[in-house]
Amino acid sequence: MEIRNLYLPFELELWEKDHYEARPHKNTFFEMVFVLEGTGIQWINQYRLPFAKDKLFLIFPQDSHGFEIQSSSKLFFIRFNSAYLNQQSKDWVKRLEFIFHNHNHLPGCILKTVADKPLVRALVEALIREHHHQFPHTEEVIQQLINTIITIAARNISLITPINIDKPKSETAMLMINYIHQHIYEPSKLRVEELAKHFNLSATYLSEYFKIQTGSSLQEYVMNYKIKIIEMRLIHTNLNISEIVYELGFSDASHLNRIFKKYRGISPSEFKRRVKQT
């Protein structure tokens, strides 16, 4: 299967096609595709789904994907790699972690909030203008627009049920999951007493309630989410373990290493080494 590379931190491309079929391939970079006009079929990892106007797709590195154009179509591609992520602030990278943790690598539009579709369309159209005309400070404006689109995507993906738990049986449970994601860097807000107060539940019943609703214990879910964040930091940033330790509530690097090995069977350094070899 063809492997496609990206040699710049980011790349923009506008496609206008009447008929086209892209053979399945894999990227070494992230790709977002917004459909300005037209219809066709998108597939990711052998799943197929129709696409139409105002749809936004997210393709991860190593996803096998392709598409078919069935009617005159205009597609806008935003491609970015780990070098682009490394240029951003730590706070901005944190906002990406909804994407990293929740995305299920299935085809289909990731915009779950109807009001966000015209917003993303307006941002994409602004990107096209900036890219075409090359106004003063256009590089900075383009990056701000790209980051805004990624952040909106993250917000929408946060509404999708995480793939490592059962689908929550109530809206309250889904809100609890989103609350955990939003406050993962604030351990005090994830205490049972604080969660119980926030969601108007009994502190003695909250953990049982979460288990019933999601199939995972509260403690296991929080720790699995932290481990996933650590993995994404190791893959997509240059941060070392000592820089990750305190923001996720570990006492020191030894504590983080011990927990990571318990959940993944290898140390963070070994995990990073294996990722670089793939």
N, C-alpha and C positions, 0 to 999 in steps of 0.2 A: 504494500500500500504506500502511496506517495506521502512523504513527510514534507510539510511546508514550513519554512523558517521566516523570521522577521528580523531584519538587520538594523532597524532603527527602534528607538524606544516606543514610538507609536506610528501608525500609518492610517490615512483616511482614503477611502475610495468610493466613488459613485459609479454604480453600474446601471446601464439602461439596455435591456435585452428584450427581444420579442420571444425567442425560444432558446433554451439552453439547458443542458444537463451536466452538472458537475459530478465527476466520479468521486466515490468515497475516498476521503483522505484525512490525514491528521495534521494538526498544527502544533508547533512548539510554543504558541502564544495564545492569548485570549482574543476572542473575536465577538463583537456585538454587531448584529445586523438589524437595521430598521427598514421596514418595507414602506416606501413612500407611495408606490402604486403597484398594482398587478396581483396575480395569483400564481400559486404553484404548490409544490410539495417540499417540505423540509424533512430531513431525517438525521437523527443522532443515535449512534450505537444501535442501529437496526430498527429503531422506532421511526414511524412515518406519520406526518400530520400536515394537513393543508395550511398554507399561509395566505394572508391577505393584507390589505392596506392597514397601516398603523400598528403592525405587530413588531415587537422587539424580541429578538432571540439572543441567547448568550451561549457561546461555545467555549468550552474549557480546553486547555492544552491536553492533547492525547485523546480527546473525543473523536471517534470516527464519525464523519458527517459529510453531507452533500445536499444538493437540492435540485429540483426541476422547475424551470420557468414554463408556465402553461399559457400565460397571456402577457401582453406587453407590460414589462415590469421595470420599476426603478428601485434599486436597493442601495442603501448606504452602509458601508462597512467601517467600523472602528476597530482597529487592531492595536493591541498593546502587550508588552512583555514584562518580565520580571524587572528589567532595568528601569522601565517606566515606574513601576510600583516603588522601587528603591529610591526614586527621586522625590517621593511624596512625604508628607509629614506623618509621624506616628499616629496622630489623631485621625487623619484621613484613612490610613490603612485599617484602623480599627473599624471604620464604617464598612469596609469591604467584607468583614468577617461574617456578616449575615449571608453574603453570597457564598463564601467558601464553605460554610457549614451546612446551609440549607439546600443549596442547589442540587436537584436530583438528576441532572444530566439527561433529562428527557426532552423531546422536541416540544415546541409550542411557545406561545408568547409568555414572557415573564411579567408583563404588566397586568397586575390583578386589580389595580385601582383605575376605574374608567377615566377619571379626571386626569390621570397622569399621561394618557395617550396623546392628547393635544399638546401637553406640556413638552413631552419628549419630541414630538414632531417639530415644534417651534425651535427647540434646541438644536435638532439635527439640521433644520433649514438654516439656522444661524451659523452652524459649523460649515455647511456647504458654502455660504457666502464668504465667510472669513477665509476659508481654504482657497477659494477661487480668486478673490480680489487682493489678498495679501495686504491688508490695511496695516498702519503702524501698530506695533505691539501685538500683531496677530498671533504670534506663537503663544504668548501668555493667555490671550483670550481663548484660543483653541483648547489649551490644556484645562482652563477653568470650565469650559463647556463640556469637555469629555468627562471631567471629574464629577460634574453635576449629573450627567446622564448615568454614570456608574453608581452614584449615591442613590438616585431614584430607583435604579434597578435593585439595589440592595434593600431599599425600603419595601419594595413589592415582594421580593423573594422572602422577606421576613414573614410574610403572610402565608407562605406555603408550609405545610406540615413538614417538620424535619424528617429525614428518611430513616433515622435510626431509632425511632419510637413508633408505637401504635398511633394511629390518627386519634387525637384527643376527642373525647366523647362529649365535650361541652365547650362553649365559647370561653368560659372562665379558665379552663385548662390551657387553651390556646393563648389567652392573654398572659397567663402565668409564664409560659414558655418565652413569649416575646419580652416580658419583664426581665426574665433571667438573662436573656441575650443583651438587653439594653444596659443591665447593671452588673455584667460579669466582672467589671473592673472595680466594683464597690462591694467587697465581701460582706460588709455590715448590712447591706440591703438584701442580701440573700439568706440571712438567718431565718430560721423557721418562724420565729416570733414576728419578724418584720414582714415576711410574706403573708402570714396569717392576718396581721393587722391591715395590710394593704388590700387584701382580697376578702376581708370580712369573714374569715374562716377560723375555726378553733385551732390553736397551735398544736393541740394533741391529735387532731384529725388531719391536719394539712398533708403530712407525708403520706398517709394512707390514701387520701383523696388523689394526690398526684400519681401514685402507683396505679390506682384503679383506672384513672383517666388515660394514662400514657403507656402503661406496661413497664415503666422504668421508675426506680426510686428517685427521689429528688436529689439526693447526694450523688448518685451515679450519673444522673443527667448533667448536673453542674460540672462534675469532674470530666466527663466525656467531652463536654463542650470546651472546657479549658484545654484538654489534650489536643482537640482538633485545631484550636487557635494556635497552639504551640507548633503543631505540624505545619500549618500554613505560614507561620513566621519563618520557620526553618527553610521552607521551600522557596518562598517568594520575597524574603527580605534578607538583609545582611546582619540583622540583629543577632547577638550572641545570647547564650543562656542567662548570663548575669543581667542583661538588659530586660529580659522577659520576666524574670523571677518575681519582682515585687508588685508589678502592675496586676498580676493574676493572683496575688495573695499567697504565694509560697514563702516560706520563711527564709530560704537560701537556695543556692544552686543545687546543693546536695539533696534537699527536699524535692525539688522539681525533678531532678534526675531519677530519684527513687520512684516517684509516682509515675513518671512517664514510662519507665521500664516495667512497672507493674501492669500498666494498661496496654503497652505495645510490645513488650517482650524484649526490647532493645533500648539502648541509651539514646538520648537526643542526638549526640554526635554521630553514632552509628547510623541512625535514621537519615541524617543529612548526607552522610557519605554514600549510602545506598541510593538516595534520590539523585545525587549528582552522577552516579554511574549508569542510570537508566536513560 
